[in-house]
Amino acid sequence: MEIKNFTITKRDGSKDSFSLDKIMNAIVKAFESVNVPSDLGTISKILSHLDIKDDITVEDIQNQVEEALMREGFYKVAKSFMLYRQQHTEDRETLAKLQFLSDYMESANAATSSKFDANANVEHKNIATLIGELPKSNFIRLNRRLLTERCKKMYGKELADKYIDLLTHHFIYKNDETSLANYCASITMYPWLIGGTTAIGGNSTAPTNLKSFAGGFINMVLARTTGSTPTSRQTSR
């Protein structure tokens, strides 16, 4: 691996200078943790597998280290390295939860203290609202994973990745991500506006004015919920 003045991206999004010494120390500690001997030649072989680029993330570097250890046959060391990463991930999540508890208690109201739910509009802080807030970050990750897996299966990985990108950059409103029991959904009205309800079994044509819009909308809802289409007299009431 050629050593250059690379910049890495940390977990919080900040930038830092790439340090080969930090990677070497982490690898050496992984060997020591399972009492497997190592020398400079062994460490150099592992480092030779790494592909470090400018603005590479910390997670990507760690993933490459794990793969390099396994390529060289150090599976026990790789397992120790993975467990070490997992432990530190859990420690960071615990510290984040503790900070959230502190911020929640200091906030003006329950809505402004919510970091995860755009619909958190309760008026008073209490233990019940706090308990409701704590698991929301986990629910968001789970719901995003479920949806992206479905997107991959139906439309391919490219669209699934685009969905996450648009969501994280606030082009898409992340409603309902904080609960496993979703309570609302959205559909496009464009097919109905240009073709009426005939495509779903109704008999309404495309709306031409406000009155026909209201009547056609009622027909569409009833056609989907009851399987039948009301008469024009019923929709005018």
N, C-alpha and C positions, 0 to 999 in steps of 0.2 A: 504494500500500500504506500503510495507516494504521499508524503507529508506536505500539506499546503496550509495556507492561512484560511481555513474554512470557517464559516459561521454555522452554528447549529441553532435549531429552534427548540426552546424548552417547552415544558408542558403547559406553562401559563401563556405561551405565545411570545415571550421575550426572546431576544437573541443573545448568544454568548459565543465566545471563541472556542473552537474545537480543541480539546485537550487529549492527546494520545496517552498521556500518563494516567488519566482517570480511567480510561478503558483498560489499560494494562493492570492497574491496581485492582479493578473489579474482577478481572479474569484470574489474577493470582489469588485473590480472596476466595473465589469459587473453588479453585483447586485445593486450597488449604482447608476449606470447610468440610471436605470429604476425604482429607488425608491422602490426596493423590499428588505425587511429586511432579514438579514442573521446573523447566529451566528456560533460559532466554530463547533457545532454539524452538522449543515447543510453543511459547507465547508468540514468537515471530510467525510461525506457520499459521496460527489461528488468525493473527492480524492480517495476514496476506489475503485472506478470503473476504475481507471487508471492502465495501465499495462506498467510500465516504465522498459525498458531494456537498456543495455549498447549500446551506439552509436545510440540511437533513435534520429530521426530528430525532429527539432522544430515543423515542420508542423504536424507530427504524434501526438505529445503531444497536440497540439491545437485541432486537430480533436477529440482526445479522450475526451478532456474537453467539447467540444460541445455535444458529445454523452452522456456524464455523466450528464450534465445539463438537457438534454431532458429526460433521464431515470428517473431523480428525479422530473420531471414535471415542471421544470423552463424554459418553452418555450420562454417566453418574455426575460429572461436573456440570453438564448442561442442565440436568434436573435441579441441582442445587442452585444454579444461577436463576432458573425460572422461579423456584420457590422464594428466593430472595426478592425478586421483582414483585411477586404477588404479595409478599408480606409488606413491602414498602407501599404498594398500591393501596392495601387495606389501611395502613397507617395514615396515608394522606387523606383517604376518604373519611376516616374517623376524625381527624383534625378539622376537616372541612365541615363535618356535622357539628362539632363542638363550636366552631366559629359561627355557624348558622344559628345555633341555639342562642349564642350571645347577641348576635345581631337582631334576632327575633324579639328578644326581651327589651332591647334598646330602641326598637323602631316605634314610630308614632302610632301605627295601627297595623292590623293583620294583613291588609292588602299591600301596603308599601313594603312589608318585610318579606313578601313572597318572591323568591328568586326563580321559581319554576313555573308557576301557574298564572297565565295572563288573565284568567277568570276568577282569581282569588279576591272576591269582593265582600268578604265577611267584615263586620263592623268592629268586633271586639276580639282581643287576644285572650286565649285561655288554653288550658292543657289539651282540650279536644282539637282546637284548630292547629296547635303545634304538632300534635301526633299525626294529623292529617297531612301536614307539610313534609315531614321527615322522609317518607318513602317515595316522594314524587320524582326525585332524580332517577331512582332505580326504575320506576314505571316508564319514564321517558325513554330510557335506554332500551328497555324490553319492547315497548311499542314500536320504536324505530327499527329495531332488529326484525320484528315480525313483519312490518310493512315492507322493509327493503328486501327481505327474503321473498315475499310475495311478488314484489316488482321484478326481481331477478327472474323468477320462475315464469312470469307472464310476459315480460317485455325485454328482459336482458339486463346485464349488470350496468351498462352505460346509463340507462334511464334511472336505475336505482341510485347510482352515484350522483346523478344530477339532482334527484329529489333531495338527498341529504344536503347537497351544496346549496340549493335554493332555500331549504329550510333553515340552515344555520346562518345564512346571510339575510334572513328575514324577508325573502321574496314570497314565502308561503307562511300563512298564519298557523302556528302550531296549536290549534285548538284540540282539546281532548287527549293530549298525549300523557297527561298526568294521572290517568285512571285506566284500570284494566276493563272497567265496565263503561265503555263509551256510550254517551247518551244522545248524540246527534250525528247527522251525516249530511252531506251536500251532493247535489246532482246538477248537471248542466241543464239549463232550460232552453238552450239553443235549438235542439231538434224539435221541441214542441212549438217554439215561436215560428218556425218556418214550415212545419208540417202538421200542426195540431196533434190530436191524440190518436189518430188512426194507427200509428205504428205500435201502440200498446193496447189495441183493442177497442179504442173509443171511436166516436163518430164526429168529434169536433174538428173543424178546419182551423187553419192558422188564424190567430186573432188579428183583427184589423183596427180595433179601437179599444178603449178602456173597458167598455161593457163586455165585449166579446172576450177580452183578456181575462176578466174576472170569472165569467161563466166557463170559459175553457179551462181555467186553472182548477176550478171545482170539479169539472168533469175528469180531469187528469188524476186528481187526488183520489176521487171515489173509484175510478176505474182500477187503480192500483191497490186500493185497500179492500174493496168489496167485490171486484171482478165484474161490476156492472156499470153502465153509464146512465146517469140520470137524464130525464127529459129536459127540454129547454124551459118548460114551465117550472120545474123544480129548481133549476139553477138560477132563475130570475127572482126567486123569493129571497 
